[in-house]
Amino acid sequence: MKPALPPLLIVDDEPNLRRSLRALLEPEGYEVVDVESAEQALPLLAEEEFFLVITDVRLGGMNGYDFLTRVRQRWPHVPVLMITAYATPKQAVQAIRAGAFDYLPKPFAPEELLHAVERCAEHWRLKQENQRLRTQVGVVTDLSQIVGECPRIRELRQMIQTVAATDARVLILGESGTGKELVAGALHGLSRRREAAYVRINCAAIPDTLLESELFGHEKGAFTGAVRQKPGRVEEADGGTLFLDEIADMSRPLQAKLLRFLEDGTFTRVGGTQELRVNVRVIAATNRDIVRAIHEGQFREDLFHRLNVVQFRLPPLRERGDDVLLLAEHFLRQFNQTLGRNIRGFTPAARKKLLSHYWPGNVRELRNVIERALILETTSEIQATSLPDFELEARLHARGGSEELPSLPAPGQTLDDLLAAYEKRLILAILEQCQYNIGRAAERLGLSRHALRYRMQRLNIQSDTDTEPASADSSASSP
């Protein structure tokens, strides 16, 4: 469906001509607003959007040329079509030079006017399409940016290819920074809707009082500040895909309206009474524990089931093994190009440090770490010293981790697997707090150095440093 046109504005001091133009244009599907003077038209242009202004050259009060000049100064994107019964070649040239879109002498054939109006309508639609395409620049619409070779990422890519070909609703779950938006973009880019709009809206970034208007649009006068009609994002996405990020942050009253919309694609703009219908595919995502949100009454269970036709659960980076290094190399290539650097890779110590970190911020955190390293690095390889010490991240994880409930075991995962994962996270957090000093970490954990080393070896935890406090004798003998 083409985007809905805003109205066109007719400015003429002859009532009969205004009625004739309205009778000609409205049966063609155009919404028409008419006034008798330029003085009445200017405030309307300040309040509402019009895709075209049709004005006579001779008006009571301000004439058409002065009106055209005012419009071009304040609203240069609005085309103006001038008509007159006193046409001369000189006047036509004057009007075009002043910025008129076209110039029609009276009497004109109805087909001439309709053709000019349709050209303006198509021009407006092309601008809207151009704006839509600009908003999608940088959106990942294939699988090339979903980097990784661990089994869960391979399964994820295969599942995306399978599900993308359908119109099934998708719910994407995962911690912040795991790549939920990449998955949504790939689902759209591989679908049959890929030539249509891909509209993203972050439900947590928009105040609750404005989110309904942003989603479904509003009518003029619906609330203070609503000076014109505004289509919502669901209309913008008609024929394409609507991605609702952080869906669990949406208020329950708006969840009820979204549930109704998901049932049959119908909705009503804020302050409106007309029921509208669109055809969109909905993809939703959240980083919250959706089951807990349902149990605490923050998220509707019926909405969860409506969205949860196909579910993707994205693994945190700490569970992806050597994918950390693959992603680091991927970001290294990206930032080498954007920053104009030529860093070849990572030293063994840097690789160990990357593998040992817990990555509470997941892939987004890793991307920031690699960008920082390239900015700081002065050699041909990324050194461990160019990477952060991760002290703040470790403290953040240690504080937040104590309040988290243990995750439920995945299919095939045993209690021993869960305990080993928790033990590894705990040891890594303590090591980072102790700056990888084995002696101090062992003391914090109530273990001997030998026992801690044994556990680290069993859990495949590597440390690139093993510093110990200097002894009293050695410190005394130093100069």
C-alpha positions as CSV (number, residue, x, y, z in Angstrom):
1,M,0.0,0.0,0.0
2,K,1.3,3.5,-0.9
3,P,1.8,5.9,2.0
4,A,-1.2,8.0,2.7
5,L,-1.0,11.4,1.2
6,P,-1.5,14.5,3.3
7,P,-4.1,16.9,2.0
8,L,-3.6,19.6,-0.7
9,L,-4.4,23.2,-0.1
10,I,-6.4,25.4,-2.5
11,V,-6.1,29.2,-2.2
12,D,-8.6,31.2,-4.3
13,D,-10.9,34.1,-3.6
14,E,-13.6,32.7,-6.1
15,P,-15.9,30.3,-4.2
16,N,-17.2,28.7,-7.5
17,L,-13.6,27.8,-8.5
18,R,-12.8,26.3,-5.1
19,R,-16.0,24.1,-5.3
20,S,-15.1,23.1,-8.9
21,L,-11.6,22.1,-8.0
22,R,-12.8,20.1,-4.9
23,A,-15.4,18.3,-7.1
24,L,-12.7,17.4,-9.5
25,L,-10.0,16.3,-7.0
26,E,-12.0,14.5,-4.2
27,P,-13.3,11.7,-6.5
28,E,-9.7,10.9,-7.4
29,G,-9.0,10.2,-3.7
30,Y,-7.3,13.5,-2.8
31,E,-8.1,15.2,0.5
32,V,-8.8,18.9,-0.1
33,V,-8.6,21.9,2.2
34,D,-9.6,25.3,0.7
35,V,-9.3,28.9,1.8
36,E,-10.0,32.3,0.2
37,S,-6.8,34.2,0.9
38,A,-3.1,33.8,1.4
39,E,-3.5,35.3,4.9
40,Q,-5.7,32.3,5.8
41,A,-3.3,29.8,4.1
42,L,-0.1,30.8,5.9
43,P,-1.2,29.7,9.4
44,L,-2.5,26.4,8.0
45,L,0.8,25.7,6.4
46,A,2.5,26.3,9.8
47,E,0.2,23.8,11.5
48,E,-0.5,21.0,8.9
49,E,1.4,19.1,6.3
50,F,0.3,19.5,2.6
51,F,1.8,17.8,-0.4
52,L,0.7,20.6,-2.8
53,V,-0.6,24.2,-2.7
54,I,-2.8,25.4,-5.6
55,T,-3.1,29.2,-5.7
56,D,-4.5,31.9,-8.0
57,V,-2.2,34.7,-9.1
58,R,-4.8,37.3,-8.3
59,L,-6.1,37.2,-4.7
60,G,-7.8,39.6,-2.4
61,G,-5.1,41.0,-0.1
62,M,-1.7,39.4,-0.6
63,N,-1.2,38.4,-4.3
64,G,-0.2,35.0,-5.5
65,Y,3.4,36.0,-6.2
66,D,4.0,37.4,-2.8
67,F,2.3,34.3,-1.3
68,L,4.6,32.0,-3.4
69,T,7.7,33.9,-2.1
70,R,6.6,33.4,1.5
71,V,5.9,29.7,1.0
72,R,9.3,29.1,-0.7
73,Q,11.1,30.9,2.2
74,R,9.4,29.0,5.0
75,W,8.4,25.7,3.4
76,P,10.7,25.1,0.4
77,H,9.8,21.5,0.1
78,V,6.1,22.2,-0.6
79,P,5.3,22.6,-4.3
80,V,3.1,25.4,-5.4
81,L,0.9,25.2,-8.6
82,M,-0.2,28.6,-9.9
83,I,-3.3,29.2,-12.0
84,T,-4.6,32.5,-13.5
85,A,-7.1,33.8,-16.1
86,Y,-4.7,36.5,-17.2
87,A,-1.8,34.3,-18.4
88,T,1.0,35.7,-20.5
89,P,4.4,34.1,-21.4
90,K,6.1,36.7,-19.2
91,Q,3.9,35.8,-16.2
92,A,4.6,32.1,-16.7
93,V,8.4,32.7,-16.7
94,Q,8.0,35.0,-13.6
95,A,6.1,32.3,-11.7
96,I,8.6,29.5,-12.6
97,R,11.6,31.7,-11.7
98,A,9.9,32.5,-8.4
99,G,9.8,28.8,-7.6
100,A,6.4,27.6,-8.8
101,F,6.1,23.9,-9.5
102,D,3.9,24.6,-12.5
103,Y,1.8,27.3,-14.1
104,L,-1.7,26.7,-15.7
105,P,-3.7,29.3,-17.6
106,K,-7.5,29.4,-17.3
107,P,-9.4,27.8,-18.7
108,F,-7.5,24.5,-18.4
109,A,-8.6,21.0,-19.2
110,P,-9.3,18.8,-16.1
111,E,-6.7,16.3,-17.3
112,E,-4.0,19.0,-17.2
113,L,-4.7,19.8,-13.6
114,L,-5.0,16.1,-12.6
115,H,-1.7,15.3,-14.3
116,A,0.1,18.1,-12.5
117,V,-1.4,17.1,-9.1
118,E,-0.4,13.4,-9.7
119,R,3.2,14.5,-10.5
120,C,3.3,16.3,-7.1
121,A,1.8,13.3,-5.3
122,E,4.4,11.0,-6.9
123,H,7.1,13.5,-5.9
124,W,6.0,13.4,-2.3
125,R,5.9,9.6,-2.3
126,L,9.4,9.4,-3.7
127,K,10.6,11.7,-0.9
128,Q,9.0,9.5,1.7
129,E,10.6,6.4,0.1
130,N,14.0,8.2,0.0
131,Q,13.7,9.1,3.7
132,R,12.7,5.5,4.5
133,L,15.8,4.2,2.7
134,R,18.1,6.6,4.5
135,T,16.8,5.4,7.9
136,Q,17.7,1.8,6.8
137,V,21.3,2.6,5.9
138,G,23.6,0.5,8.1
139,V,20.8,-2.1,8.9
140,V,22.2,-5.6,8.6
141,T,19.9,-7.5,6.3
142,D,21.8,-10.7,5.8
143,L,23.8,-13.3,7.7
144,S,27.2,-11.8,7.0
145,Q,27.5,-9.9,10.3
146,I,26.4,-12.8,12.5
147,V,29.9,-14.1,13.1
148,G,30.7,-17.3,15.0
149,E,31.3,-21.0,14.5
150,C,30.1,-22.4,17.8
151,P,27.2,-24.9,17.5
152,R,24.6,-22.5,18.8
153,I,25.5,-19.8,16.3
154,R,25.5,-22.2,13.4
155,E,22.1,-23.4,14.4
156,L,21.0,-19.8,14.7
157,R,22.0,-19.0,11.2
158,Q,20.2,-22.0,9.8
159,M,17.1,-21.2,11.8
160,I,17.1,-17.6,10.5
161,Q,17.2,-18.9,6.9
162,T,14.3,-21.2,7.6
163,V,12.1,-18.8,9.4
164,A,12.8,-15.7,7.2
165,A,10.9,-17.1,4.3
166,T,7.7,-17.1,6.3
167,D,5.6,-14.4,7.8
168,A,5.6,-16.0,11.3
169,R,6.0,-13.7,14.3
170,V,9.3,-14.0,16.1
171,L,10.3,-13.3,19.7
172,I,14.1,-12.8,20.2
173,L,15.4,-13.3,23.8
174,G,18.9,-12.6,25.0
175,E,21.0,-10.4,27.2
176,S,21.9,-6.9,26.1
177,G,24.6,-6.8,23.5
178,T,24.1,-10.4,22.1
179,G,22.9,-9.2,18.7
180,K,19.1,-9.3,18.8
181,E,18.9,-6.4,16.3
182,L,21.2,-8.3,13.9
183,V,18.9,-11.3,13.9
184,A,15.8,-9.1,13.3
185,G,17.5,-7.3,10.4
186,A,18.5,-10.6,8.8
187,L,15.0,-12.0,9.2
188,H,13.7,-9.0,7.2
189,G,16.5,-9.0,4.7
190,L,16.1,-12.6,3.8
191,S,12.3,-12.4,3.6
192,R,9.9,-11.7,0.7
193,R,9.2,-8.3,2.4
194,R,12.8,-7.1,2.0
195,E,11.9,-4.5,-0.6
196,A,9.3,-3.0,1.7
197,A,9.9,-0.9,4.9
198,Y,11.9,-2.2,7.9
199,V,10.8,-0.1,10.9
200,R,12.5,-0.3,14.2
201,I,11.1,1.2,17.5
202,N,12.7,0.9,20.9
203,C,9.9,0.6,23.4
204,A,12.3,1.5,26.3
205,A,13.6,4.7,24.7
206,I,10.2,6.4,24.2
207,P,8.2,7.7,27.2
208,D,5.1,5.6,27.8
209,T,2.8,8.6,27.2
210,L,4.2,9.0,23.7
211,L,4.7,5.4,22.7
212,E,1.1,4.8,21.7
213,S,1.2,7.8,19.4
214,E,4.5,6.8,18.0
215,L,3.3,3.3,17.3
216,F,-0.3,3.9,16.0
217,G,-0.2,7.7,15.1
218,H,-2.6,10.4,16.2
219,E,-5.2,12.7,14.8
220,K,-5.0,16.5,14.9
221,G,-6.0,17.8,18.3
222,A,-5.8,14.4,20.0
223,F,-3.6,16.0,22.7
224,T,-1.7,19.2,23.5
225,G,0.8,19.8,20.8
226,A,-0.9,17.5,18.2
227,V,-1.2,20.3,15.6
228,R,-1.5,17.9,12.7
229,Q,-2.4,14.3,11.9
230,K,0.6,12.0,12.2
231,P,0.6,8.4,10.9
232,G,2.2,5.8,13.2
233,R,5.1,3.5,12.7
234,V,2.7,0.6,12.0
235,E,1.5,2.5,8.9
236,E,5.1,3.2,7.9
237,A,5.8,-0.5,8.1
238,D,2.8,-1.5,6.0
239,G,3.8,-4.4,3.7
240,G,7.1,-4.8,5.5
241,T,8.5,-5.6,9.0
242,L,8.0,-3.9,12.4
243,F,10.7,-4.6,14.9
244,L,9.7,-3.9,18.5
245,D,12.8,-3.9,20.6
246,E,12.6,-4.1,24.4
247,I,9.0,-5.2,24.2
248,A,8.9,-6.1,27.9
249,D,9.2,-2.4,28.8
250,M,5.9,-1.6,27.2
251,S,3.1,-0.6,29.7
252,R,0.2,-3.1,30.2
253,P,-2.5,-0.8,28.8
254,L,-0.5,-0.5,25.5
255,Q,0.2,-4.2,25.6
256,A,-3.6,-4.7,25.4
257,K,-3.8,-2.5,22.3
258,L,-0.9,-4.2,20.7
259,L,-2.6,-7.6,21.3
260,R,-5.7,-6.4,19.5
261,F,-3.5,-5.1,16.6
262,L,-1.8,-8.5,16.4
263,E,-5.1,-10.3,16.1
264,D,-6.1,-8.8,12.7
265,G,-3.8,-5.9,11.9
266,T,-6.4,-3.3,12.8
267,F,-5.9,-0.2,14.9
268,T,-7.1,3.3,15.6
269,R,-5.0,6.4,15.8
270,V,-4.9,8.3,19.1
271,G,-7.9,10.6,19.2
272,G,-9.4,9.0,16.1
273,T,-12.5,6.8,15.4
274,Q,-11.7,5.3,12.0
275,E,-10.4,1.7,12.1
276,L,-7.4,1.3,9.9
277,R,-5.7,-1.9,8.8
278,V,-2.2,-2.8,7.7
279,N,-0.2,-5.9,6.8
280,V,3.0,-6.1,8.7
281,R,5.2,-8.8,10.1
282,V,6.1,-8.2,13.8
283,I,9.4,-9.2,15.3
284,A,9.8,-8.5,19.0
285,A,12.8,-8.7,21.3
286,T,13.7,-8.2,25.0
287,N,16.7,-8.6,27.2
288,R,14.5,-9.2,30.3
289,D,13.6,-12.5,31.9
290,I,10.2,-12.7,30.2
291,V,8.9,-15.5,32.4
292,R,9.7,-13.5,35.5
293,A,8.0,-10.4,34.0
294,I,4.9,-12.5,33.4
295,H,4.9,-13.9,36.9
296,E,5.3,-10.4,38.4
297,G,2.4,-9.1,36.3
298,Q,4.5,-6.8,34.2
299,F,3.9,-8.6,30.9
300,R,0.7,-10.1,29.6
301,E,0.9,-13.9,29.1
302,D,-1.5,-13.8,26.2
303,L,0.7,-11.3,24.4
304,F,3.7,-13.5,25.0
305,H,1.9,-16.4,23.4
306,R,0.8,-14.2,20.5
307,L,4.4,-13.1,19.8
308,N,6.1,-16.4,20.6
309,V,5.3,-18.2,17.3
310,V,9.0,-18.7,16.7
311,Q,11.5,-18.1,19.5
312,F,15.2,-17.3,19.2
313,R,17.4,-17.5,22.3
314,L,20.8,-15.8,21.7
315,P,23.7,-17.2,23.7
316,P,25.8,-14.8,25.8
317,L,29.3,-14.3,24.6
318,R,30.8,-16.1,27.6
319,E,29.2,-19.4,26.4
320,R,30.5,-19.1,22.8
321,G,34.1,-20.2,23.4
322,D,36.6,-19.3,20.7
323,D,33.9,-17.2,19.0
324,V,35.4,-14.4,21.1
325,L,38.5,-14.5,19.0
326,L,36.6,-14.8,15.7
327,L,34.6,-11.7,16.6
328,A,37.7,-9.8,17.8
329,E,39.3,-10.5,14.4
330,H,36.1,-9.4,12.7
331,F,36.0,-6.1,14.5
332,L,39.7,-5.6,14.0
333,R,39.2,-5.7,10.2
334,Q,36.3,-3.3,10.5
335,F,38.2,-0.7,12.6
336,N,41.4,-1.1,10.6
337,Q,39.4,0.2,7.7
338,T,37.4,2.9,9.4
339,L,40.3,4.2,11.5
340,G,42.9,3.9,8.7
341,R,45.1,1.4,10.7
342,N,47.0,-1.7,9.7
343,I,47.1,-3.8,12.8
344,R,47.8,-7.5,11.9
345,G,46.3,-9.3,14.9
346,F,46.6,-10.1,18.6
347,T,49.5,-11.2,20.6
348,P,49.1,-14.5,22.5
349,A,48.8,-12.6,25.8
350,A,46.1,-10.4,24.4
351,R,44.2,-13.5,23.1
352,K,44.4,-15.1,26.5
353,K,43.1,-11.9,28.1
354,L,40.1,-11.8,25.7
355,L,39.3,-15.5,26.3
356,S,39.5,-15.1,30.1
357,H,37.1,-12.1,30.4
358,Y,33.5,-12.8,31.4
359,W,32.0,-10.3,28.9
360,P,28.9,-9.0,30.8
361,G,28.3,-6.6,27.9
362,N,28.5,-9.4,25.4
363,V,29.4,-8.7,21.7
364,R,28.7,-4.9,22.1
365,E,31.3,-4.8,24.9
366,L,33.8,-6.7,22.8
367,R,33.3,-4.3,19.9
368,N,34.0,-1.3,22.1
369,V,37.1,-3.0,23.5
370,I,38.6,-3.7,20.1
371,E,37.9,-0.1,18.9
372,R,39.7,1.2,22.1
373,A,42.6,-1.1,21.5
374,L,43.1,0.1,17.9
375,I,43.1,3.7,19.1
376,L,45.7,3.0,21.8
377,E,47.9,0.5,20.0
378,T,51.3,1.7,18.8
379,T,52.8,-1.6,17.5
380,S,51.7,-3.8,14.6
381,E,49.8,-6.2,16.9
382,I,47.3,-5.7,19.7
383,Q,49.1,-6.1,23.0
384,A,47.4,-7.2,26.3
385,T,48.3,-3.8,27.7
386,S,46.1,-2.1,25.1
387,L,43.1,-4.0,26.4
388,P,41.2,-2.8,29.5
389,D,42.0,-4.3,32.9
390,F,38.2,-5.1,33.1
391,E,38.2,-4.2,36.8
392,L,34.9,-2.2,36.6
393,E,33.3,-4.9,34.5
394,A,34.3,-7.5,37.0
395,R,32.9,-5.5,39.9
396,L,29.7,-4.9,38.0
397,H,29.3,-8.6,37.3
398,A,30.1,-9.6,40.8
399,R,27.5,-7.2,42.3
400,G,24.8,-8.1,39.8
401,G,25.5,-11.8,39.6
402,S,24.7,-12.4,43.2
403,E,21.2,-11.3,42.6
404,E,20.6,-13.4,39.5
405,L,18.6,-16.6,39.6
406,P,20.5,-19.6,38.2
407,S,19.5,-20.1,34.5
408,L,17.5,-23.2,33.7
409,P,19.5,-26.0,32.1
410,A,19.4,-26.2,28.3
411,P,18.4,-29.5,26.7
412,G,21.2,-32.0,27.4
413,Q,22.8,-29.8,30.1
414,T,23.3,-31.5,33.5
415,L,23.7,-30.2,37.0
416,D,27.4,-30.7,36.8
417,D,27.5,-28.5,33.7
418,L,25.6,-25.7,35.5
419,L,27.9,-26.0,38.5
420,A,31.0,-25.9,36.4
421,A,29.8,-22.9,34.5
422,Y,29.0,-21.1,37.8
423,E,32.4,-22.0,39.2
424,K,34.2,-20.7,36.1
425,R,32.3,-17.4,36.3
426,L,33.1,-17.0,40.0
427,I,36.8,-17.7,39.6
428,L,37.0,-15.4,36.6
429,A,35.4,-12.6,38.5
430,I,37.7,-13.0,41.4
431,L,40.8,-13.2,39.1
432,E,39.8,-10.0,37.4
433,Q,39.2,-8.2,40.8
434,C,42.7,-9.4,41.9
435,Q,44.2,-8.4,38.5
436,Y,45.1,-12.0,37.9
437,N,47.3,-12.4,41.0
438,I,47.0,-16.1,41.7
439,G,48.0,-15.8,45.3
440,R,45.5,-13.1,46.2
441,A,42.8,-14.8,44.2
442,A,43.4,-18.1,46.0
443,E,43.3,-16.3,49.4
444,R,40.0,-14.6,48.5
445,L,38.5,-18.0,47.5
446,G,39.9,-19.8,50.6
447,L,42.0,-22.1,48.5
448,S,45.7,-23.0,48.2
449,R,47.5,-21.7,45.1
450,H,47.8,-25.3,43.9
451,A,44.1,-26.0,44.3
452,L,43.2,-22.8,42.4
453,R,45.6,-23.7,39.6
454,Y,44.1,-27.2,39.4
455,R,40.5,-25.7,39.1
456,M,41.7,-23.2,36.5
457,Q,43.2,-26.0,34.4
458,R,40.1,-28.2,34.8
459,L,37.9,-25.3,33.7
460,N,40.2,-24.1,30.9
461,I,40.9,-20.7,32.5
462,Q,44.1,-19.2,31.3
463,S,46.0,-16.3,33.0
464,D,48.5,-14.3,31.2
465,T,50.1,-13.0,34.4
466,D,51.1,-14.6,37.7
467,T,52.3,-11.8,39.8
468,E,53.2,-12.1,43.5
469,P,54.0,-9.5,46.1
470,A,57.7,-9.1,46.5
471,S,59.2,-10.7,49.6
472,A,60.7,-8.6,52.4
473,D,64.2,-9.8,51.6
474,S,64.0,-8.9,47.9
475,S,62.5,-5.5,48.6
476,A,65.3,-4.8,51.1
477,S,68.0,-5.7,48.6
478,S,66.7,-3.6,45.8
479,P,68.3,-0.2,45.3
